[in-house]
Amino acid sequence: MCKGKRSWELCVDFHGHECLGLAIGYRQALRALELLGVEKAEDEELVAIVETDACGVDAVQVLTGCTLGKGNLIYKDAGKMALTLANRKTGQAVRLIKKDNVLPEDDHFRAVREKIDSDLATKDDWQEWAKIQKERVQQYLTLPPETIIEEKEVPMPQVPKARLFQTIICSACQEPFSEGKARVKDGQIVCSDCFQEYTRGW
């Protein structure tokens, strides 16, 4: 596994910029790998379950090797900065979640943020905001893990390995798509784009 400054740079390169959200995912992913005693997954031997679609997920992908394309990155829409990492070989799994109020917001922070959230922010305000964010990121990257993360062992999540499906042709748009996403419309096999969902509210 990549370690130290270089691993953070890889995450920033992938994500596009430094931010606190990325730092949160970075610290959680590193800690989860450490707790399980594993390195970055080459295939599907690890499974990551993230509970937000925010910036930190990019760090999870870079460090753990769990990605959407490999089918071992699962998104659970809970709005929580939490990561569950599981080792299929050992059956071990850990869940980590961000502790609240790790970096308190002082009056200066709130004043600058209020300007940024409005239409009145000047160039100087944006520069000050960038400076504040960079300082908070660097602070978060150096704090002891026990001060920023709540962690616990959890049961092994029942996540099946990724499947390969046949490619079929939609009878409506004639585009190829995965058989696993097939729908039936007027007796014909169609893709989800060409299918009209019917519901009566339940």
Secondary structure as GFF3:
##gff-version 3
##sequence-region A 1 202
A	DSSP	alpha_helix	4	15	.	.	.	ID=ss1
A	DSSP	alpha_helix	20	36	.	.	.	ID=ss2
A	DSSP	beta_strand	46	50	.	.	.	ID=ss3
A	DSSP	alpha_helix	56	64	.	.	.	ID=ss4
A	DSSP	beta_strand	73	75	.	.	.	ID=ss5
A	DSSP	beta_strand	82	87	.	.	.	ID=ss6
A	DSSP	beta_strand	92	98	.	.	.	ID=ss7
A	DSSP	alpha_helix	107	117	.	.	.	ID=ss8
A	DSSP	alpha_helix	123	142	.	.	.	ID=ss9
A	DSSP	alpha_helix	145	148	.	.	.	ID=ss10
A	DSSP	beta_strand	149	153	.	.	.	ID=ss11
A	DSSP	beta_strand	167	169	.	.	.	ID=ss12
A	DSSP	beta_strand	176	178	.	.	.	ID=ss13
A	DSSP	three_ten_helix	179	181	.	.	.	ID=ss14
A	DSSP	beta_strand	183	185	.	.	.	ID=ss15
A	DSSP	beta_strand	188	190	.	.	.	ID=ss16
###
